[in-house]
């Protein structure tokens, strides 16, 4: 109960990182003053294992274990058509999600390059999804309640668990991976010269006034735009996942605020808060999936913008089946013999 009262008094405690041990694993002298949010005290950075860092490792392990199991159910076993059927509903569900991401999200943007880069896309999507969903499970509350009868320091376990993607540091690293993937794939697919020319549509071969007076600022702005896009990926994921937990914690605080006025009022508010928290948790579950999809979808779009050469688009346009069919229809309706027959009629 003390845990929930403390949490209600300070809802932010649900989303900030918490140390899991008293003494730091190591310290580094960085100079300057105290920055508690970065674990810097007296100019020394102290490294602690935090709940968010632990949940990041747990997420990675869970992803590997789940997909090792799923792969064992999808792997070909036996003879005949039955050998190619995915066994188990869990494996079938993940297979369907993988198929949707590949054929409905990645292939329309990366086309023939899809199979080359789909492992990275799947990894990003499922890592974010699992981190988001694991953040909804109250590991800390369960450990706290389990330790209360035998330990005087049960409150220490209250902040175990948490949403790893609610930490901006992890999201920045995910955004950096997307940035490296965008630049690396762009250079690999189009060549360094073509890739860097994307950022200066005017080109460097024209008059110096145009190339450097206008082209250079455009070049800088395009790079800044790409960096900002990746930063926004991190900020969107961080803000959304943190906000959901803050809202739930603030609503739970209403129970204790009402109970301080009247116990009967507290129970009445408790019923409304329970129903509201159930609805918000279901909404958060949807947001967990939505944010993983948005991060992945935007990453694919950014990769697609730099991985296709302009000549490829012109070539696709020239041989577009729909364009050829439309041209055949136009030729049929503008055929001179047909027009003469219509005129005689």
C-alpha positions, 0 to 999 in steps of 0.5 A: 500500500505504501508503494501505491501511495508514494506512486500516487504522490509522484506519478513521474516516478513511474516513468523515470529510470530507477537504480536497481542497486545501491553502489555503482558498478564503476565511476568516470570523472566527467567534471562539472556539477551535479546532474541527478538525471544522468547519475552525475554527482560531484563531477563523477558519472556513476554507472548503475543498472536501471530498470529500463536497462534491465527491461531492454535486455529482457526484451532482447532475450524474449524476442530471441526466445519467442522467435526461436520457438516460432521458427521451430514451428514454421520449419519444414518437417516431414513430407508432403504439403503438411510439412509446410504448414505452420504449427500452432496458433502463436506461430501462425499469428507471428507469421501473419504479422511478418507477412503483413510487414513484408508484403504490405509495408516494405515491398510497396516501398523497397520493391525488389530490395525487400528480401535483402533488408526485411530482417532489419525491419522485422527486428526493429518492429518486434523489438519495439513492440515487445518492449512496449507490451512488456512495459504494461506488465506490473513486474515491480508491483508483483515483486513488491507484494511477494517480498513484503512478508519476508523483507523490510525493504520490499519497496526496493522492488516497486520500480522493477520493470517498466517500459524500456521505450519510455526512456529517451536514451534507448529511443535515441539509439534506435533512431541512430540505428535507423539513421545509419541504415538509411545512409548505409543502404542509400550508399550501397544501393545507389553509390556514394556520388548518387546518394550525396547528390540527392541532397543537392537537387541543383547539382555542383556542376552549374554556375558557382552562384547557383551551386554554392550560393543556393545548392550548399544551403539546400545541401545542409538543410536536406541533411538537417531534415534527415537528422530531424526526421530520425530525432522525431522518430525517437521523440514520438516513441518516447513521448507516447509511451511515457504519456500513457503511464503518466495518465494512468498514474495520475488517475490512480492518484485520484483515489487517494485524493478522494480517500483523504476527504472521505473513505466512502468517496474514495471507494466510489472513485476507486470503482470509476478509476478501475474501469477507466484504467481498464479502458486506458490499458486496452488503449495503451495495448493498441498504442503499443502496436501502433507506435511500433508500426509507425516507427517501422513504417517511417524508417522504411519510407526514409530508406526508400527515398534514398535507396532508389536512383532517379533513373530507376523511377524513370525506367519503371515509368516507361515500362509501367504495365498500367501505362502501357495498357492505357496507351493501348486503349488510347491507340484503339480509340484513336485508330483512323479506320475506327474514327472513319467508321464512326463518322460514316455511321 
